[in-house]
């Protein structure tokens, strides 16, 4: 067992105090055959704290999976707050809906099934109220597209987080044949050159191994 995983468990036990229903959710995901791509408990708590620090009332999540991170966000929203979560896979959406339906936070959650690019464009076309925080955690190949569309659903002060950007260090490999790595590299390039964003990236170790995330603050929005 790698030491940093034990350290992560220690912090989780001491500080996160994960809701038992979230542990059950992860066990059910496993039973349903969903990939173990959820954020870790400490990362979930981090997202919840960030939501509270930002005083976010509207959150957009791209990539629901079984709804683990969705519920962390929902737990941090005010009573009238809302998280819109997008999921491409019909199976993942079904599992997530099952997890939400009997949860006391269900009234804060709207799950939209379908290709995220289509859904995002639909939200733009409907002139949806801007979001305070956007979490990009879906197919990495489309990260740049999701960022472009997300900016049209943001306002000055919106926080945009991109998950799983280190790829165990493969993000450095410009010749990688992995489309996910190339998607992340394109995403990082777009963050670095965008006149609308102020960004950084943090590497993480823990239960999820060696990875990391980007965090960006929207300082202006594109005309659309």
Secondary structure, DSSP 8 states (H G I E B T S, - for coil): --HHHHHHHHHIIIII---HHHHHHHHHHHHTT--S-S--HHHHHHHHHHHHHTT-SEEEEE--TTSHHHHHHHHHS-TT-EEEEEE--HHHHHHHHHHHHTSTTGGGEEEEES-HHHHHHHHHHTT----SEEEE-S-GGGHHHHHHHHHTT--TT-EEEEE--SGGGGGG-TT---HHHHHHHHHHHHHHH-TTEEEEEEEEEETTEEEEEEEEEE-S----
